[in-house]
């Protein structure tokens, strides 16, 4: 048997931050040799909310370059841009036509984001989970790395695959049911300004996150100003000190230390001692990523060749699935 296939992607809505890296991409890198990986820049998802057309293409190349800078290895992984492969939108439409409306209206993320957008909520935001399902099903993905906020979308993907196979499969499995690839414990990175909320690109405050391309001065400023408390002695797992837990957890991951080692090191520290230590560790961890990113971006021809090769490989797989789906639904092949 060959390797199982993994599919995942990140939206090109601004820079990647520490939460994206520790919560997703570093895990992709650590385990990529075990799988046949398809990692896309999901630029079609980026327009479900208002976006800036002037920066979309640039942001797309930035995310692709950061994939490489973070350690995605082309010997094990394929990197491509979602919108470069038309099968994504075509399969979305075909799946739309078998998706009950109430399945989408029940999506928790849609309800939350629709409240924020009010009367301007788009059909695209409602339909986002079907596009995500198409992304996954096109590549016969065995595993999809997901966090808590995406589990419901993966369940919808599985439901749509079951529904399609029932309606059109005639006893055959035409669309593979993917399983979640759960991230290791400790990868949930919280905001620097509120330890009860996830670090997010959509947070209006730049002080809430460490971006992978932040320079040392910016990182130092953000850590100095991040939310802490007046208690001396730093500890994990105190529900009244979520920011303390978050910063200790991040330090431990970046320093390669166990929870017990960090506890022993920080138990008598104040923030004036810990913040400089954490800042230095963070800067040193990001240096090689930033250096590799600069090298990739300085060689635009190389980056474009990676995405061209990735598109060709991904498109071949996606088009096979799309043809299988269309034939099962009764469409004729183009003459």
Backbone bond lengths (Angstrom), bond angles and torsions (degrees), N, CA, C in turn:
res aa  C-N    CA-C-N  psi(-1)  N-CA   C-N-CA  omega(-1)  CA-C   N-CA-C  phi
1 X - - - 1.468 - - 1.519 110.25 -
2 X 1.351 116.07 143.53 1.450 120.51 176.76 1.514 110.99 -80.17
3 X 1.301 114.78 179.73 1.463 119.98 179.00 1.519 110.48 -68.42
4 X 1.323 115.97 149.49 1.452 119.81 171.33 1.525 109.21 -70.34
5 X 1.334 115.87 153.22 1.461 120.65 -176.52 1.525 110.51 -101.61
6 X 1.322 114.95 137.68 1.462 123.03 176.92 1.523 109.14 -115.71
7 X 1.328 117.22 137.06 1.470 123.06 176.08 1.511 108.96 -126.69
8 X 1.332 116.74 130.22 1.458 120.09 173.80 1.527 109.06 -156.31
9 X 1.321 116.10 170.17 1.462 119.78 -179.07 1.516 111.93 -166.56
10 X 1.322 114.69 165.85 1.471 122.43 179.25 1.517 108.42 -132.03
11 X 1.324 116.12 142.56 1.462 120.61 178.11 1.529 111.01 -74.70
12 X 1.336 117.18 143.73 1.470 120.38 175.99 1.522 111.79 -87.07
13 X 1.316 115.54 58.80 1.468 119.67 178.40 1.517 107.73 -109.80
14 X 1.328 116.36 77.72 1.452 120.76 -179.48 1.519 111.47 87.53
15 X 1.303 114.64 -175.08 1.458 123.25 -175.60 1.531 110.78 -69.84
16 X 1.320 117.73 151.01 1.458 120.90 169.10 1.529 109.46 -71.35
17 X 1.317 116.08 144.45 1.462 119.81 179.30 1.520 110.63 -114.94
18 X 1.314 115.95 178.92 1.458 121.59 -175.11 1.526 111.66 -60.62
19 X 1.331 116.68 -33.49 1.463 119.80 178.07 1.518 111.99 -65.41
20 X 1.343 117.59 -41.41 1.462 121.07 176.19 1.523 110.74 -60.45
21 X 1.339 115.28 -41.86 1.458 120.29 -176.29 1.529 111.74 -70.15
22 X 1.334 117.22 -54.90 1.460 120.28 -176.21 1.526 112.20 -75.08
23 X 1.326 116.83 -29.99 1.459 120.09 -178.19 1.503 114.12 -83.80
24 X 1.336 117.51 -20.45 1.464 119.26 -175.82 1.519 112.55 -138.74
25 X 1.330 117.47 -65.62 1.460 120.34 -165.41 1.529 112.31 -65.03
26 X 1.325 118.53 -38.80 1.462 119.11 179.50 1.528 111.11 -63.92
27 X 1.327 116.05 -33.54 1.463 119.50 175.84 1.529 110.96 -69.05
28 X 1.350 116.71 -37.70 1.470 119.04 175.30 1.530 109.36 -58.05
29 X 1.322 114.68 -47.65 1.471 120.38 -176.81 1.531 111.06 -62.62
30 X 1.323 116.40 -45.65 1.462 120.89 -175.64 1.524 112.62 -63.04
31 X 1.337 116.50 -30.69 1.466 119.75 -173.48 1.525 113.36 -114.52
32 X 1.328 117.52 8.15 1.466 118.79 -171.84 1.525 113.46 -64.50
33 X 1.329 118.15 -30.00 1.465 119.73 -178.29 1.533 112.14 -66.52
34 X 1.321 116.94 -18.07 1.471 120.71 -178.50 1.527 112.30 -81.32
35 X 1.343 117.08 -16.97 1.457 120.39 -170.04 1.531 112.17 -130.00
36 X 1.329 114.64 167.25 1.453 123.06 166.90 1.526 105.55 -95.75
37 X 1.326 117.47 106.76 1.468 121.99 -167.42 1.522 112.92 -103.68
38 X 1.338 115.12 137.93 1.458 122.40 170.97 1.531 106.98 -123.09
39 X 1.330 115.44 112.07 1.459 121.12 -179.51 1.526 108.57 -115.28
40 X 1.323 116.61 118.46 1.460 119.43 -177.11 1.528 111.21 -114.74
41 X 1.310 114.45 157.69 1.463 121.68 169.78 1.522 105.24 -94.33
42 X 1.336 117.09 110.59 1.468 120.46 -169.54 1.530 110.99 -87.90
43 X 1.330 114.51 72.83 1.466 119.75 -175.80 1.523 113.09 -72.34
44 X 1.331 118.89 -21.22 1.463 119.87 175.61 1.531 110.76 -68.53
45 X 1.317 116.68 -33.31 1.469 120.53 177.61 1.528 111.24 -69.86
46 X 1.320 116.90 -23.87 1.463 120.76 -174.89 1.522 113.19 -68.63
47 X 1.341 117.88 -16.43 1.466 119.41 -176.57 1.525 112.78 -102.51
48 X 1.340 117.60 12.16 1.464 119.37 175.56 1.530 111.34 -73.48
49 X 1.325 115.85 -14.78 1.463 122.46 171.84 1.532 106.52 -124.91
50 X 1.335 118.67 161.72 1.462 119.38 -179.51 1.519 111.67 -53.27
51 X 1.339 116.45 134.94 1.463 120.80 -177.03 1.517 109.42 -134.29
52 X 1.317 116.38 170.58 1.463 122.31 -179.60 1.531 108.90 -102.40
53 X 1.338 118.88 107.10 1.466 120.92 -178.77 1.526 113.00 -59.81
54 X 1.330 116.95 -26.68 1.467 120.39 -176.40 1.527 112.12 -70.44
55 X 1.333 117.15 -21.54 1.474 119.70 -176.22 1.522 113.45 -114.57
56 X 1.324 119.04 -4.96 1.469 120.60 -173.60 1.527 111.82 -59.82
57 X 1.333 117.66 -48.00 1.468 120.26 -178.22 1.532 111.03 -65.42
58 X 1.324 116.45 -43.29 1.466 120.53 179.15 1.520 110.90 -62.31
59 X 1.321 116.36 -43.68 1.463 120.51 179.29 1.530 111.20 -63.58
60 X 1.334 115.99 -34.50 1.462 120.24 179.09 1.524 110.89 -63.41
61 X 1.331 116.77 -45.11 1.462 120.80 177.78 1.536 110.99 -66.50
62 X 1.322 116.55 -34.78 1.467 120.15 178.32 1.523 110.98 -61.39
63 X 1.331 116.74 -45.85 1.466 120.26 -179.14 1.527 110.33 -64.94
64 X 1.325 117.51 -42.63 1.466 120.61 178.86 1.532 110.91 -61.06
65 X 1.327 116.45 -42.16 1.463 120.62 178.77 1.526 111.11 -66.04
66 X 1.329 116.98 -36.80 1.462 120.22 178.38 1.527 111.62 -68.74
67 X 1.324 117.75 -33.64 1.472 119.70 173.06 1.532 109.29 -53.32
68 X 1.321 115.34 -50.31 1.465 120.57 -179.06 1.524 110.91 -65.75
69 X 1.325 116.19 -42.28 1.468 120.18 -178.05 1.524 112.13 -64.29
70 X 1.323 116.49 -31.49 1.463 120.65 -178.88 1.526 112.13 -80.58
71 X 1.326 116.56 -9.66 1.458 118.38 174.62 1.509 116.56 115.91
72 X 1.335 118.63 9.22 1.468 119.73 174.15 1.526 108.11 -63.30
73 X 1.328 116.35 124.98 1.459 123.92 -172.67 1.525 109.41 -103.47
74 X 1.323 116.87 122.77 1.465 121.35 -176.62 1.525 112.51 -69.05
75 X 1.317 118.24 -11.34 1.465 120.50 172.97 1.525 111.40 -70.96
76 X 1.327 116.45 -23.17 1.460 120.86 -177.96 1.525 113.01 -118.18
77 X 1.308 117.71 -13.97 1.461 120.73 -167.35 1.523 112.03 -135.91
78 X 1.322 114.74 150.03 1.458 123.07 175.49 1.523 108.23 -113.20
79 X 1.323 116.82 127.15 1.469 122.55 179.03 1.522 108.48 -111.11
80 X 1.335 116.68 129.28 1.461 119.57 -179.34 1.527 110.30 -152.10
81 X 1.335 114.97 169.03 1.462 121.71 179.82 1.524 108.43 -104.23
82 X 1.305 115.55 126.67 1.463 122.28 -174.78 1.528 113.02 -53.12
83 X 1.325 117.41 -48.30 1.469 120.56 -174.36 1.522 113.25 -70.81
84 X 1.343 117.26 -12.11 1.461 120.09 178.56 1.525 112.12 -76.70
85 X 1.332 116.38 -7.50 1.465 121.04 -178.32 1.524 108.28 -122.02
86 X 1.321 116.46 107.09 1.473 121.56 -172.54 1.520 112.99 -66.86
87 X 1.325 117.68 -16.74 1.465 119.90 179.40 1.523 112.06 -60.24
88 X 1.335 117.46 -26.77 1.472 119.96 179.92 1.522 111.29 -62.52
89 X 1.318 116.70 -47.03 1.462 119.22 -179.16 1.523 111.38 -74.65
90 X 1.326 117.61 -34.12 1.464 119.66 -178.74 1.530 110.67 -68.15
91 X 1.331 117.15 -44.27 1.467 118.42 178.63 1.522 110.86 -66.81
92 X 1.323 117.02 -33.06 1.467 119.53 176.80 1.516 110.82 -57.94
93 X 1.327 116.46 -45.31 1.472 119.49 179.74 1.530 111.16 -63.03
94 X 1.317 116.99 -43.68 1.464 120.12 -179.53 1.528 110.54 -63.06
95 X 1.321 117.42 -41.47 1.462 120.55 177.80 1.528 111.95 -70.40
96 X 1.343 116.64 -32.64 1.463 119.98 176.35 1.523 111.17 -53.69
97 X 1.310 114.64 -37.52 1.458 119.59 -172.37 1.525 113.25 -78.41
98 X 1.335 117.61 -3.12 1.467 120.13 172.50 1.525 111.16 -121.04
99 X 1.339 116.87 8.52 1.470 120.77 -177.75 1.522 110.44 -96.95
100 X 1.327 118.74 118.04 1.465 120.73 175.79 1.527 110.68 -62.72
101 X 1.313 117.00 137.45 1.455 121.80 -177.72 1.524 112.35 -57.65
102 X 1.342 115.96 -38.18 1.472 118.15 -175.86 1.521 111.88 -67.49
103 X 1.347 118.69 -24.22 1.455 120.16 175.89 1.529 110.46 -61.13
104 X 1.342 116.11 -39.59 1.464 120.38 -178.13 1.524 111.53 -78.47
105 X 1.314 116.24 -37.99 1.471 119.70 -179.96 1.527 112.01 -65.78
106 X 1.321 116.89 -21.45 1.461 120.77 179.51 1.520 113.39 -86.51
107 X 1.329 118.21 -3.63 1.461 120.97 -179.84 1.531 110.74 -66.43
108 X 1.327 116.41 125.66 1.465 120.83 -175.60 1.529 111.29 -61.91
109 X 1.342 116.94 -43.57 1.467 119.57 -178.55 1.519 111.33 -63.13
110 X 1.338 117.42 -36.61 1.469 119.39 177.90 1.519 110.32 -63.73
111 X 1.311 116.65 -44.57 1.462 119.55 -179.18 1.528 111.00 -60.46
112 X 1.351 115.72 -43.67 1.464 119.62 -178.23 1.516 111.93 -66.58
113 X 1.342 116.81 -45.72 1.460 120.10 -177.88 1.525 111.85 -73.49
114 X 1.320 117.53 -31.54 1.465 120.58 179.57 1.524 110.74 -65.06
115 X 1.331 116.02 -35.16 1.466 119.45 177.87 1.531 109.95 -61.97
116 X 1.340 116.34 -41.22 1.464 120.48 -179.27 1.528 111.21 -67.33
117 X 1.353 116.94 -38.18 1.466 119.90 -175.91 1.518 113.32 -83.67
118 X 1.327 118.04 -19.99 1.455 121.08 177.39 1.518 112.36 62.63
119 X 1.317 116.69 -132.58 1.455 121.56 -176.59 1.532 112.66 -69.68
120 X 1.322 117.62 -14.32 1.463 121.22 -178.58 1.520 113.35 -90.09
121 X 1.332 118.03 7.05 1.456 119.85 -179.79 1.524 109.80 -60.92
122 X 1.331 115.68 136.26 1.465 120.10 -173.25 1.516 112.48 -100.20
123 X 1.327 114.88 159.42 1.457 120.69 172.90 1.527 109.50 -61.25
124 X 1.338 116.25 -33.80 1.457 120.34 179.57 1.514 112.37 -60.28
125 X 1.324 117.31 -38.08 1.465 120.39 178.55 1.524 110.33 -66.50
126 X 1.329 116.32 -40.45 1.462 120.52 176.77 1.529 110.59 -63.30
127 X 1.335 115.98 -38.18 1.463 122.00 -172.33 1.527 113.38 -89.62
128 X 1.321 116.93 -3.96 1.463 122.02 -179.05 1.527 113.46 -47.64
129 X 1.353 119.85 -44.14 1.465 119.19 -178.09 1.529 113.69 -65.54
130 X 1.323 117.65 -28.60 1.468 119.50 178.50 1.528 109.73 -72.32
131 X 1.329 117.17 -39.25 1.465 120.22 174.72 1.524 109.90 -62.42
132 X 1.324 117.23 -41.15 1.457 120.33 177.12 1.527 110.68 -62.31
133 X 1.322 116.86 -40.29 1.461 120.51 177.45 1.526 110.67 -62.50
134 X 1.324 116.66 -41.95 1.462 120.14 178.24 1.521 111.09 -62.31
135 X 1.336 116.52 -42.34 1.472 120.98 177.64 1.529 110.87 -53.18
136 X 1.319 115.08 -45.67 1.464 121.17 -174.50 1.528 111.52 -74.89
137 X 1.331 115.98 -47.38 1.466 120.98 -173.20 1.519 112.45 -70.37
138 X 1.326 117.42 -27.91 1.465 120.44 179.62 1.526 112.13 -59.83
139 X 1.337 117.13 -30.44 1.463 120.81 -172.45 1.526 112.72 -105.47
140 X 1.346 116.65 14.09 1.464 120.07 -179.61 1.523 110.86 48.19
141 X 1.335 115.22 44.45 1.462 120.23 -176.08 1.522 111.11 -65.95
142 X 1.330 115.64 133.11 1.462 121.03 173.85 1.518 111.01 -83.87
143 X 1.345 115.91 -38.63 1.452 121.62 -175.71 1.524 110.15 -130.92
144 X 1.323 115.21 143.38 1.464 121.23 175.74 1.525 108.05 -131.57
145 X 1.349 118.30 115.17 1.469 119.80 177.41 1.527 110.01 -65.05
146 X 1.317 116.06 123.53 1.461 119.72 -178.22 1.518 110.80 -137.10
147 X 1.322 114.81 150.91 1.450 121.49 169.15 1.518 108.81 -101.92
148 X 1.325 115.82 -177.40 1.458 120.46 -177.34 1.522 112.01 -58.26
149 X 1.347 116.90 -36.42 1.459 120.29 -174.10 1.527 112.73 -74.74
150 X 1.337 118.31 -10.85 1.460 120.57 -178.91 1.531 112.93 -111.61
151 X 1.319 117.81 -2.15 1.466 119.58 -177.53 1.526 112.00 -59.88
152 X 1.320 117.12 -39.48 1.458 120.32 -178.51 1.524 110.74 -64.43
153 X 1.342 116.71 -36.52 1.457 119.86 178.73 1.522 111.29 -67.36
154 X 1.323 117.30 -37.35 1.461 119.47 178.06 1.529 110.58 -68.48
155 X 1.316 116.61 -35.98 1.462 119.79 175.93 1.531 110.61 -62.20
156 X 1.332 116.51 -39.76 1.467 119.96 176.44 1.531 110.20 -63.00
157 X 1.331 116.92 -41.23 1.461 120.76 178.55 1.522 110.42 -57.94
158 X 1.306 116.34 -45.83 1.465 120.48 178.57 1.528 111.22 -63.93
159 X 1.323 116.92 -41.24 1.471 120.62 178.71 1.525 110.86 -62.37
160 X 1.338 116.88 -40.69 1.458 120.01 179.92 1.527 111.40 -67.47
161 X 1.332 116.33 -38.08 1.463 119.72 177.44 1.526 110.34 -63.24
162 X 1.330 116.74 -44.61 1.466 121.02 178.05 1.525 110.55 -61.08
163 X 1.337 115.75 -44.49 1.468 120.26 -178.59 1.523 110.73 -64.14
164 X 1.324 117.00 -44.09 1.466 120.14 -179.75 1.535 110.56 -63.88
165 X 1.335 116.20 -46.32 1.458 119.72 -179.45 1.529 111.34 -60.83
166 X 1.337 116.52 -37.17 1.461 120.89 178.75 1.537 111.27 -67.60
167 X 1.320 116.17 -42.94 1.468 119.99 -175.93 1.523 112.75 -74.65
168 X 1.330 117.47 -36.03 1.462 119.96 -169.39 1.532 114.72 -127.58
169 X 1.315 117.54 -5.71 1.460 119.40 -172.25 1.513 115.84 -78.54
170 X 1.338 117.57 -22.43 1.474 121.18 -177.90 1.528 110.74 51.18
171 X 1.323 114.59 45.52 1.452 119.90 178.22 1.512 114.58 89.04
172 X 1.322 118.42 -6.77 1.463 121.82 179.84 1.523 110.50 -102.59
173 X 1.316 116.24 153.18 1.467 121.74 174.32 1.517 108.13 -91.31
174 X 1.320 116.40 99.48 1.468 120.96 -179.01 1.519 111.99 -84.86
175 X 1.323 116.42 -32.29 1.464 121.07 178.00 1.523 108.67 -120.45
176 X 1.322 115.98 126.83 1.471 121.33 -176.99 1.529 110.43 -76.82
177 X 1.326 115.49 139.29 1.462 120.62 176.68 1.533 109.35 -84.24
178 X 1.322 117.69 118.19 1.476 120.49 -179.82 1.523 111.60 -81.51
179 X 1.317 115.67 153.36 1.456 121.96 175.14 1.525 109.57 -110.16
180 X 1.325 117.56 151.67 1.471 119.65 176.85 1.520 111.57 -71.90
181 X 1.310 115.88 143.04 1.464 122.17 171.02 1.521 105.55 -108.67
182 X 1.315 116.23 97.88 1.460 121.48 -171.63 1.525 109.96 -74.95
183 X 1.316 115.58 133.26 1.461 120.97 -179.98 1.525 110.94 -69.33
184 X 1.328 117.43 149.39 1.464 120.31 178.14 1.524 111.38 -60.97
185 X 1.315 115.18 152.12 1.467 120.03 178.05 1.525 109.97 -61.43
186 X 1.304 115.82 143.91 1.455 120.11 176.42 1.509 113.70 98.91
187 X 1.330 117.66 1.37 1.451 120.55 -176.77 1.531 112.28 -97.83
188 X 1.317 117.61 4.80 1.463 120.42 -179.52 1.530 108.32 -86.02
189 X 1.316 116.20 104.71 1.467 122.19 -174.03 1.524 109.42 -96.31
190 X 1.321 115.63 127.99 1.454 120.35 -174.98 1.535 110.89 -101.19
191 X 1.328 114.90 163.89 1.452 122.64 -179.39 1.529 111.59 -61.80
192 X 1.330 116.33 147.03 1.466 120.87 176.55 1.522 112.18 -76.48
193 X 1.324 116.75 -14.06 1.463 120.12 -179.48 1.526 112.79 -105.88
194 X 1.339 116.63 -9.37 1.461 121.01 179.05 1.525 108.03 -158.31
195 X 1.320 116.08 103.63 1.453 120.80 -175.21 1.506 115.21 -69.60
196 X 1.327 117.90 -0.45 1.470 120.74 177.75 1.528 112.07 -99.13
197 X 1.345 116.93 -3.55 1.461 120.70 -178.30 1.523 110.23 -120.62
198 X 1.339 116.44 146.26 1.456 120.45 179.59 1.522 111.34 -66.27
199 X 1.325 116.25 146.87 1.458 121.01 170.80 1.522 107.65 -63.71
200 X 1.337 116.86 131.85 1.456 120.18 -172.27 1.516 111.97 -145.09
201 X 1.339 115.21 143.80 1.464 120.38 175.02 1.523 111.74 -69.09
202 X 1.338 116.23 -23.10 1.467 119.31 -177.36 1.524 113.04 -83.33
203 X 1.329 117.90 -7.88 1.468 120.11 177.54 1.524 108.56 -66.15
204 X 1.334 118.10 127.60 1.467 120.10 -177.07 1.527 114.02 -64.34
205 X 1.323 118.24 -19.52 1.467 121.19 -177.82 1.521 110.82 -93.47
206 X 1.336 116.50 120.67 1.459 121.21 175.42 1.525 111.32 -65.07
207 X 1.344 116.61 -23.96 1.462 120.47 -179.79 1.527 112.45 -70.74
208 X 1.339 117.26 -9.99 1.461 120.71 -177.31 1.521 112.78 -80.41
209 X 1.335 117.97 -11.37 1.461 120.09 -172.68 1.524 111.11 -145.14
210 X 1.327 115.10 156.06 1.457 123.03 170.25 1.512 107.05 -102.88
211 X 1.324 117.40 114.62 1.458 121.11 176.15 1.526 109.67 -81.81
212 X 1.327 116.30 147.10 1.461 119.67 -177.19 1.516 112.77 -62.30
213 X 1.324 117.47 -22.84 1.463 121.06 -178.91 1.525 112.83 -102.18
214 X 1.321 118.19 9.22 1.462 120.24 176.10 1.530 110.30 -63.36
215 X 1.336 116.51 137.00 1.466 119.47 178.18 1.533 109.58 -79.33
216 X 1.344 117.41 166.13 1.473 120.27 -176.41 1.529 114.23 -55.65
217 X 1.334 117.25 -39.18 1.468 119.05 -179.92 1.528 111.12 -64.43
218 X 1.323 116.91 -40.71 1.469 121.02 179.57 1.523 110.37 -66.27
219 X 1.322 116.55 -43.02 1.471 120.56 178.35 1.520 110.12 -61.07
220 X 1.328 117.08 -45.24 1.464 121.16 179.82 1.525 111.12 -59.37
221 X 1.317 116.16 -43.85 1.469 120.66 179.99 1.528 110.53 -63.76
222 X 1.327 117.29 -43.56 1.462 120.16 -177.28 1.523 111.77 -66.12
223 X 1.329 116.87 -40.62 1.465 119.29 179.88 1.529 110.70 -69.78
224 X 1.328 117.09 -38.30 1.469 119.68 177.06 1.523 111.28 -59.42
225 X 1.354 115.82 -37.04 1.464 120.07 -173.60 1.529 113.45 -97.04
226 X 1.331 117.67 -0.44 1.466 118.74 -177.81 1.527 110.36 -67.73
227 X 1.308 116.28 154.65 1.463 121.72 -174.71 1.525 110.71 -69.71
228 X 1.327 116.38 129.35 1.469 121.96 174.53 1.527 107.82 -137.72
229 X 1.320 116.49 -160.27 1.468 120.10 179.83 1.531 108.90 -137.64
230 X 1.328 116.63 -177.88 1.471 121.01 -175.34 1.521 112.81 -98.33
231 X 1.338 116.83 8.24 1.463 120.68 -175.95 1.527 110.13 -85.46
232 X 1.323 117.11 131.64 1.459 120.70 175.87 1.531 109.33 -87.53
233 X 1.317 115.48 143.84 1.461 120.03 -174.66 1.511 108.56 92.53
234 X 1.328 116.79 116.77 1.459 121.76 -172.97 1.520 110.07 -104.94
235 X 1.331 116.02 131.26 1.459 120.68 -173.73 1.522 111.14 -137.63
236 X 1.322 115.62 152.38 1.458 122.59 172.41 1.535 110.26 -82.43
237 X 1.328 114.01 161.86 1.476 123.20 163.27 1.522 115.62 63.25
238 X 1.329 117.99 20.40 1.468 119.73 173.87 1.524 107.39 -91.50
239 X 1.352 118.35 113.63 1.472 120.30 -177.05 1.518 113.70 -60.75
240 X 1.331 116.41 -20.74 1.463 119.68 178.25 1.527 112.66 -86.05
241 X 1.377 116.61 -4.17 1.464 120.42 -178.54 1.542 109.95 -132.51
242 X 1.342 117.07 62.19 1.467 119.52 -176.96 1.524 112.89 -62.84
243 X 1.338 117.39 -34.54 1.461 120.29 -179.93 1.530 110.76 -67.03
244 X 1.317 116.76 -38.03 1.458 121.55 178.38 1.532 109.88 -62.71
245 X 1.313 116.58 -46.24 1.471 120.66 179.02 1.525 110.50 -60.46
246 X 1.319 116.79 -44.04 1.467 121.52 -177.50 1.528 111.40 -62.33
247 X 1.325 117.39 -47.28 1.464 120.41 -177.69 1.531 112.12 -68.05
248 X 1.324 117.58 -38.52 1.459 120.20 176.63 1.528 110.71 -65.27
249 X 1.334 116.32 -40.84 1.453 120.52 179.22 1.530 110.54 -62.26
250 X 1.338 116.71 -43.99 1.460 120.69 179.44 1.529 110.78 -64.39
251 X 1.314 116.20 -43.17 1.466 119.57 179.01 1.528 110.57 -60.45
252 X 1.317 116.67 -44.40 1.455 120.44 -179.11 1.524 112.54 -61.29
253 X 1.329 116.57 -43.75 1.468 120.44 179.60 1.520 110.38 -63.41
254 X 1.334 116.52 -47.41 1.466 120.91 -175.23 1.529 112.17 -71.47
255 X 1.321 116.55 -32.40 1.467 120.42 -179.78 1.524 112.20 -86.60
256 X 1.331 116.86 -7.52 1.452 120.13 -178.84 1.515 112.92 69.22
257 X 1.343 115.65 34.91 1.471 120.22 -177.75 1.527 110.41 -113.54
258 X 1.313 115.37 150.07 1.454 120.25 178.09 1.525 110.25 -74.84
259 X 1.320 114.93 165.95 1.458 120.22 177.83 1.528 110.71 -60.26
260 X 1.328 116.05 -39.55 1.472 120.12 179.65 1.523 111.31 -65.34
261 X 1.328 116.66 -39.50 1.466 120.76 179.53 1.524 111.11 -66.16
262 X 1.328 116.75 -42.47 1.469 120.11 178.94 1.522 110.30 -66.45
263 X 1.314 116.60 -40.93 1.468 120.91 178.85 1.529 110.85 -58.12
264 X 1.320 116.23 -47.17 1.459 120.56 -179.89 1.523 111.76 -64.66
265 X 1.316 117.06 -38.03 1.462 121.61 -177.66 1.527 111.90 -71.86
266 X 1.342 116.94 -37.29 1.465 120.54 -169.86 1.522 114.87 -101.33
267 X 1.328 118.24 -5.07 1.462 119.44 -170.60 1.527 114.01 -64.11
268 X 1.339 117.09 -25.60 1.466 119.72 179.17 1.531 112.65 -108.02
269 X 1.302 116.63 8.19 1.467 121.05 -177.08 1.519 111.93 -85.11
270 X 1.329 114.97 153.56 1.452 122.01 165.09 1.514 108.34 -103.93
271 X 1.320 117.15 172.74 1.468 120.09 -178.19 1.521 111.70 -65.21
272 X 1.335 116.99 -29.29 1.462 119.87 179.34 1.515 112.84 -64.47
273 X 1.331 116.85 -26.59 1.466 120.96 175.15 1.526 111.82 -87.21
274 X 1.335 114.82 -40.37 1.468 118.37 -172.48 1.529 113.02 -74.47
275 X 1.325 117.73 -41.19 1.463 119.12 -174.57 1.531 113.61 -59.86
276 X 1.338 120.01 -44.37 1.474 118.83 176.77 1.529 112.49 -62.51
277 X 1.331 116.91 -37.50 1.466 121.40 178.37 1.524 110.26 -63.62
278 X 1.321 116.06 -46.44 1.465 121.25 179.45 1.521 110.53 -64.39
279 X 1.332 116.89 -42.35 1.467 121.33 -179.39 1.522 111.16 -60.57
280 X 1.321 117.05 -46.17 1.464 120.83 -179.92 1.531 110.90 -62.71
281 X 1.320 116.81 -42.62 1.468 121.19 179.28 1.520 110.61 -62.57
282 X 1.305 116.99 -42.01 1.462 122.58 -179.69 1.525 111.27 -64.80
283 X 1.320 117.14 -47.19 1.464 121.90 -179.82 1.525 110.68 -60.42
284 X 1.332 117.03 -44.05 1.468 120.83 -179.27 1.523 111.62 -65.31
285 X 1.328 117.70 -34.88 1.458 120.83 178.11 1.522 112.69 -68.99
286 X 1.316 116.49 -32.97 1.463 119.92 -176.38 1.530 113.17 -86.68
287 X 1.336 117.33 -17.86 1.469 120.41 -177.96 1.525 113.28 -54.44
288 X 1.350 119.95 -51.65 1.465 118.98 -178.28 1.520 113.23 -65.77
289 X 1.337 117.81 -32.95 1.462 120.94 176.89 1.523 109.71 -64.92
290 X 1.320 116.50 -44.81 1.460 120.44 -178.17 1.525 111.72 -67.32
291 X 1.330 116.50 -36.84 1.469 119.95 178.61 1.528 110.76 -66.80
292 X 1.341 116.95 -43.01 1.477 120.43 179.02 1.527 110.19 -67.00
293 X 1.330 117.04 -38.79 1.468 120.83 178.21 1.518 110.67 -59.63
294 X 1.325 116.63 -45.79 1.468 120.38 -179.91 1.528 110.72 -61.42
295 X 1.330 116.43 -41.78 1.463 119.65 179.82 1.523 111.31 -62.98
296 X 1.326 116.59 -41.47 1.468 120.53 179.58 1.525 110.66 -66.40
297 X 1.321 116.93 -45.95 1.466 120.12 -178.15 1.524 112.10 -68.42
298 X 1.328 117.36 -27.68 1.460 120.46 177.73 1.529 112.07 -74.02
299 X 1.330 116.83 -15.69 1.467 121.63 178.94 1.522 108.19 -116.04
300 X 1.328 115.27 75.05 1.468 120.70 -174.58 1.526 111.39 -60.25
301 X 1.321 116.47 -34.84 1.459 119.75 179.71 1.521 111.78 -61.19
302 X 1.331 116.20 -39.73 1.466 120.00 178.62 1.526 110.54 -64.75
303 X 1.340 116.78 -46.63 1.460 120.24 -179.02 1.526 110.74 -61.11
304 X 1.315 116.61 -43.21 1.463 119.84 179.24 1.526 111.32 -64.28
305 X 1.335 117.28 -36.32 1.465 119.81 178.63 1.519 111.22 -67.41
306 X 1.358 116.92 -36.60 1.463 121.03 176.86 1.525 110.15 -61.68
307 X 1.330 116.16 -44.82 1.463 120.00 -177.62 1.529 111.52 -72.61
308 X 1.313 117.38 -32.62 1.472 120.30 177.35 1.529 110.19 -67.68
309 X 1.328 116.42 -46.97 1.456 120.33 177.97 1.525 110.80 -62.73
310 X 1.335 115.50 -40.78 1.454 120.16 178.50 1.511 112.25 -63.38
311 X 1.341 115.80 -42.04 1.471 119.38 178.56 1.523 110.46 -61.36
312 X 1.317 116.89 -44.65 1.466 120.07 -177.27 1.520 111.45 -62.60
313 X 1.327 116.46 -42.76 1.462 120.14 -179.60 1.525 111.23 -68.74
314 X 1.341 115.57 -45.82 1.465 119.43 -178.80 1.523 110.98 -67.18
315 X 1.319 116.77 -39.49 1.460 120.69 -178.00 1.526 111.25 -63.26
316 X 1.327 117.00 -37.53 1.465 120.42 179.55 1.531 110.70 -61.77
317 X 1.327 116.15 -42.55 1.463 120.46 178.87 1.525 110.68 -69.08
318 X 1.326 116.17 -47.17 1.463 120.98 -176.52 1.521 111.83 -62.54
319 X 1.329 117.26 -41.21 1.456 120.16 -177.54 1.524 112.19 -68.45
320 X 1.320 116.60 -31.08 1.472 119.21 175.06 1.522 110.62 -62.75
321 X 1.330 116.03 -44.78 1.465 120.29 178.68 1.521 110.64 -64.68
322 X 1.320 116.65 -44.71 1.461 120.46 -178.61 1.529 110.78 -61.41
323 X 1.302 117.75 -42.79 1.470 121.30 178.09 1.526 110.64 -61.51
324 X 1.316 116.62 -43.02 1.468 121.11 178.13 1.520 111.51 -60.18
325 X 1.345 115.74 -42.51 1.463 121.18 179.92 1.529 110.85 -66.37
326 X 1.320 117.28 -46.23 1.470 120.63 -176.27 1.521 111.46 -66.30
327 X 1.310 116.57 -40.49 1.460 119.04 178.38 1.525 111.56 -64.51
328 X 1.344 116.19 -38.67 1.470 119.92 178.19 1.515 110.73 -65.33
329 X 1.333 117.51 -30.87 1.465 121.53 179.93 1.513 113.13 -84.56
330 X 1.333 116.57 -5.18 1.461 120.23 174.57 1.506 115.93 102.85
331 X 1.344 117.89 5.81 1.454 119.96 179.43 1.529 111.11 -76.46
332 X 1.323 115.47 148.06 1.461 120.56 175.76 1.518 110.16 -85.77
333 X 1.305 116.09 154.02 1.463 119.39 175.00 1.521 109.95 -73.87
334 X 1.347 117.92 147.22 1.464 119.76 178.27 1.536 110.77 -63.70
335 X 1.329 116.15 142.70 1.461 121.22 -178.85 1.522 110.33 -80.07
